[in-house]
Amino acid sequence: MSAPLRIVALRFDLETSPQKIEQQLIAFLCELRWKARGLDPADLEAAREADRWSEELRACSPSQHDGEKICRRAKALADRRMRASGLRHLDKDAREKLRALSDGVRVVQLPSAHRADEIAATLHDEMPWMAQATTLAWHAMRESVRSGAPALHLPPMLLDGPPGVGKSYWARRLAELIGTPSELIDAANEPAGFAVAGSQRGWATAQPGRPVELILREHVGNPVMVIDEIDKVGDVRSNKGMSFALTNALLPFLEPLSAQAWSCPYFRVTFDMRWISWILTSNNRRNVPAPLLSRCRVVDVPPLSGAHLAHFARREGTARGLSEDAIVTLAEMLEGSSNCLDLRAAIKLIDGLVAHENSPRTH
């Protein structure tokens, strides 16, 4: 982890409670008067606990008139500080949620280019059919280390290929190897932009977007966000004709300048979201909105071959504890299959074999 990174321009170090400010002002006035009487400031605390100092304390304490002036001054200072903090428009609950960002957030950066090589090698060994995507991520990781960037950041990419080849799994596995949190948004089930950007406070279902929630939960400023099946998203509109499409919400995150000063509609606070890595997946790039295509590195993922499925079966079967005979038989069957199988089908076959081998034997 690198040094903490500030992603919100908020002041959490300002005391904004009028009561506490009033107590501070009273204590300050009392100390000034104590010094003016030629008394040692070091004796002030002891004086508050000893009867023999009561006369001096009464002389230094604010009068009723002083108290009224201090009260007014404390309220004015509290209001001024609240405006300066950037939190004035938020309620107590929202302020407490954002307080998690007061010391900044952690960001992940790889310790060396060698670590980038190791991650790429692991990914390629596990999913060789994703070689083009792995190469793109590998070069980006090495460049991030070389440039000395404070956080690892991958360029937006679109993994386009048939279903069931492991595109979203590859993205989350990449995040796991990097050591940063990840979150998956299914565009087919959440076509509105609220999942990404959140919604304005005042709605019954108002909440922050998933990227903000992830950062608040994990305290990491450069997670990997995976948008699955982006080609399934359509134009979502309200009864008044306003567009809430996911595409519109996503675009500001994909441009570094707008992402650096992204305005959250829920908190109405500006966040620096430029370090998030965005990985989109699709089954048919022709259905992906053009503005998204122009902002992403498009990676073509080929259909799985029998050799790829056999490779996956050997690795997964070994990890699941399948017998060698079962693994060999399954791998040979998948490699020679003429059916268009995918990883989901292979996993079901492995699940069935694991269940069979672990079932109790009856005599």
NUZA-637716 format. One record per residue (C-alpha): residue number from 1; x, y negated, z. Coordinates in steps of 0.02 Angstrom, whole numbers, plus 50000, padded with zeros to 5 digits. Layout:
N
    i     xx     yy     zz
  NUM      X      Y      Z
...
end
This chain:
363
    i     xx     yy     zz
    1  50000  50000  50000
    2  50057  49823  49961
    3  50033  49672  50074
    4  49851  49622  50108
    5  49772  49522  49968
    6  49644  49384  49993
    7  49495  49409  49877
    8  49375  49278  49949
    9  49408  49093  49976
   10  49326  49089  50148
   11  49388  49025  50316
   12  49361  49147  50458
   13  49482  49060  50577
   14  49370  48911  50615
   15  49270  48909  50777
   16  49092  48864  50724
   17  48995  48892  50886
   18  48938  48722  50958
   19  48939  48795  51134
   20  49118  48858  51121
   21  49177  48696  51041
   22  49092  48599  51182
   23  49184  48704  51311
   24  49349  48672  51222
   25  49318  48484  51217
   26  49273  48479  51401
   27  49430  48576  51446
   28  49535  48459  51337
   29  49461  48302  51417
   30  49487  48372  51591
   31  49670  48410  51551
   32  49698  48234  51481
   33  49628  48153  51640
   34  49727  48273  51748
   35  49889  48219  51664
   36  49837  48035  51675
   37  49828  48053  51865
   38  50009  48109  51865
   39  49969  48289  51907
   40  50062  48440  51839
   41  49963  48525  51698
   42  50027  48692  51762
   43  49925  48666  51922
   44  49760  48638  51831
   45  49708  48821  51823
   46  49753  48847  52007
   47  49652  48692  52050
   48  49496  48770  51979
   49  49513  48911  52106
   50  49563  48810  52261
   51  49449  48699  52369
   52  49589  48576  52409
   53  49590  48518  52229
   54  49402  48490  52219
   55  49415  48301  52234
   56  49542  48289  52093
   57  49438  48405  51983
   58  49282  48302  52010
   59  49377  48147  51960
   60  49437  48231  51800
   61  49273  48313  51753
   62  49161  48229  51622
   63  49016  48124  51681
   64  48838  48148  51618
   65  48871  48015  51487
   66  49032  48102  51436
   67  48939  48267  51424
   68  48809  48195  51307
   69  48944  48124  51193
   70  49040  48288  51195
   71  48882  48385  51152
   72  48850  48275  51001
   73  49031  48286  50947
   74  49031  48476  50965
   75  48877  48493  50855
   76  48953  48379  50721
   77  49117  48475  50724
   78  49028  48642  50714
   79  48930  48584  50563
   80  49087  48515  50478
   81  49184  48675  50510
   82  49041  48783  50448
   83  49041  48686  50284
   84  49230  48704  50270
   85  49221  48891  50303
   86  49112  48924  50150
   87  48993  49028  50258
   88  48863  48897  50301
   89  48731  48964  50181
   90  48739  49141  50252
   91  48648  49218  50397
   92  48737  49301  50542
   93  48723  49477  50469
   94  48801  49425  50303
   95  48942  49332  50392
   96  48983  49486  50493
   97  48989  49594  50336
   98  49110  49474  50253
   99  49216  49460  50410
  100  49288  49629  50359
  101  49384  49528  50226
  102  49455  49401  50349
  103  49629  49477  50346
  104  49623  49516  50160
  105  49610  49689  50085
  106  49737  49824  50052
  107  49788  49854  49873
  108  49871  50007  49800
  109  50030  49996  49698
  110  50138  50142  49645
  111  50309  50147  49729
  112  50401  50184  49567
  113  50387  50225  49383
  114  50433  50402  49432
  115  50270  50417  49529
  116  50176  50361  49372
  117  50265  50501  49278
  118  50213  50627  49410
  119  50030  50573  49404
  120  50027  50582  49213
  121  50110  50754  49216
  122  49982  50820  49341
  123  49836  50753  49241
  124  49903  50826  49079
  125  49934  50994  49160
  126  49757  50999  49229
  127  49666  50927  49077
  128  49777  50935  48921
  129  49630  50891  48807
  130  49626  50718  48890
  131  49804  50684  48828
  132  49762  50519  48743
  133  49678  50448  48898
  134  49818  50511  49009
  135  49949  50429  48898
  136  49858  50262  48903
  137  49846  50270  49093
  138  50028  50324  49106
  139  50091  50175  49006
  140  49981  50056  49107
  141  50044  50125  49273
  142  50226  50109  49220
  143  50197  49931  49157
  144  50114  49883  49322
  145  50267  49944  49418
  146  50389  49861  49296
  147  50300  49692  49304
  148  50298  49689  49494
  149  50110  49658  49500
  150  50041  49653  49679
  151  49914  49789  49637
  152  49896  49929  49512
  153  49771  49885  49378
  154  49723  49985  49223
  155  49651  49901  49068
  156  49465  49933  49038
  157  49446  50093  48939
  158  49304  50186  48856
  159  49317  50376  48849
  160  49210  50429  48703
  161  49173  50612  48669
  162  49047  50753  48684
  163  48962  50788  48852
  164  49036  50914  48971
  165  49220  50885  48931
  166  49264  50807  49099
  167  49277  50622  49055
  168  49208  50556  49220
  169  49299  50692  49317
  170  49463  50639  49236
  171  49431  50458  49289
  172  49397  50504  49470
  173  49543  50625  49474
  174  49655  50485  49413
  175  49596  50374  49557
  176  49626  50517  49679
  177  49805  50540  49619
  178  49838  50353  49625
  179  49769  50348  49802
  180  49632  50220  49777
  181  49443  50238  49806
  182  49325  50267  49660
  183  49140  50248  49630
  184  49031  50318  49491
  185  48879  50227  49420
  186  48766  50328  49306
  187  48710  50204  49174
  188  48573  50321  49115
  189  48490  50317  49287
  190  48539  50139  49334
  191  48523  50038  49173
  192  48496  49872  49261
  193  48642  49762  49307
  194  48598  49761  49493
  195  48706  49916  49522
  196  48859  49819  49465
  197  48823  49639  49512
  198  48695  49657  49651
  199  48539  49552  49669
  200  48499  49384  49746
  201  48452  49378  49930
  202  48267  49353  49958
  203  48212  49506  49860
  204  48144  49648  49965
  205  48274  49765  49890
  206  48416  49638  49882
  207  48591  49708  49908
  208  48769  49681  49849
  209  48832  49769  49693
  210  48920  49935  49709
  211  49096  49862  49680
  212  49074  49739  49824
  213  49001  49875  49935
  214  49148  49989  49895
  215  49276  49854  49937
  216  49187  49810  50100
  217  49176  49993  50148
  218  49354  50046  50102
  219  49445  49879  50123
  220  49538  49912  49961
  221  49537  49778  49826
  222  49583  49882  49673
  223  49468  50033  49666
  224  49423  50127  49507
  225  49244  50099  49448
  226  49174  50231  49330
  227  49022  50190  49224
  228  48955  50354  49155
  229  48858  50365  48992
  230  48866  50181  48951
  231  48794  50221  48780
  232  48628  50262  48865
  233  48603  50087  48933
  234  48469  49977  48855
  235  48403  49802  48877
  236  48313  49790  49044
  237  48197  49640  49057
  238  48083  49569  49190
  239  47899  49528  49165
  240  47953  49350  49123
  241  48072  49409  48988
  242  48235  49385  49085
  243  48370  49511  49040
  244  48449  49614  49181
  245  48546  49733  49070
  246  48697  49819  49143
  247  48802  49757  48997
  248  48775  49575  49045
  249  48823  49609  49225
  250  48978  49708  49175
  251  49056  49587  49050
  252  49123  49459  49178
  253  49217  49599  49267
  254  49308  49650  49108
  255  49381  49478  49074
  256  49528  49436  49191
  257  49487  49250  49204
  258  49304  49273  49246
  259  49340  49422  49359
  260  49463  49318  49459
  261  49323  49198  49508
  262  49170  49310  49502
  263  49018  49240  49592
  264  48921  49369  49691
  265  48733  49335  49677
  266  48698  49421  49843
  267  48823  49331  49955
  268  48840  49178  49840
  269  49027  49186  49871
  270  49168  49193  49743
  271  49268  49355  49740
  272  49432  49397  49654
  273  49385  49559  49565
  274  49522  49561  49432
  275  49613  49709  49511
  276  49470  49832  49488
  277  49504  49964  49355
  278  49352  50000  49245
  279  49332  50166  49154
  280  49176  50188  49046
  281  49118  50349  48966
  282  49005  50379  48817
  283  48946  50521  48706
  284  48924  50411  48553
  285  49021  50249  48540
  286  48904  50186  48403
  287  48773  50159  48537
  288  48890  50060  48650
  289  48855  49872  48644
  290  48984  49782  48538
  291  49037  49659  48676
  292  49091  49807  48783
  293  49182  49893  48641
  294  49282  49736  48605
  295  49343  49728  48785
  296  49392  49911  48807
  297  49530  50024  48745
  298  49430  50160  48657
  299  49495  50337  48683
  300  49428  50479  48575
  301  49405  50638  48677
  302  49395  50792  48565
  303  49275  50938  48592
  304  49345  51076  48699
  305  49428  51218  48609
  306  49426  51397  48668
  307  49607  51376  48723
  308  49560  51225  48829
  309  49419  51320  48913
  310  49533  51468  48946
  311  49663  51351  49022
  312  49531  51275  49135
  313  49464  51447  49185
  314  49637  51507  49236
  315  49670  51354  49344
  316  49497  51345  49422
  317  49482  51532  49445
  318  49650  51539  49535
  319  49601  51391  49646
  320  49436  51477  49689
  321  49522  51640  49735
  322  49458  51747  49590
  323  49545  51912  49562
  324  49675  51919  49423
  325  49571  52042  49322
  326  49419  51927  49328
  327  49523  51776  49278
  328  49602  51866  49130
  329  49434  51934  49070
  330  49349  51764  49084
  331  49493  51673  48998
  332  49492  51796  48853
  333  49304  51782  48836
  334  49308  51591  48833
  335  49454  51581  48714
  336  49370  51696  48589
  337  49194  51627  48608
  338  49112  51558  48452
  339  48981  51464  48556
  340  49002  51280  48593
  341  49036  51295  48779
  342  49088  51153  48893
  343  49161  51135  49067
  344  48989  51145  49149
  345  48959  51314  49068
  346  49132  51374  49120
  347  49103  51318  49299
  348  48938  51413  49305
  349  49026  51570  49245
  350  49161  51548  49377
  351  49030  51517  49512
  352  48943  51678  49463
  353  49104  51779  49469
  354  49153  51704  49638
  355  48981  51745  49708
  356  48992  51922  49640
  357  49165  51956  49711
  358  49119  51884  49881
  359  48951  51970  49897
  360  48940  52109  50028
  361  48964  52284  49959
  362  48829  52415  49993
  363  48869  52600  49996
end
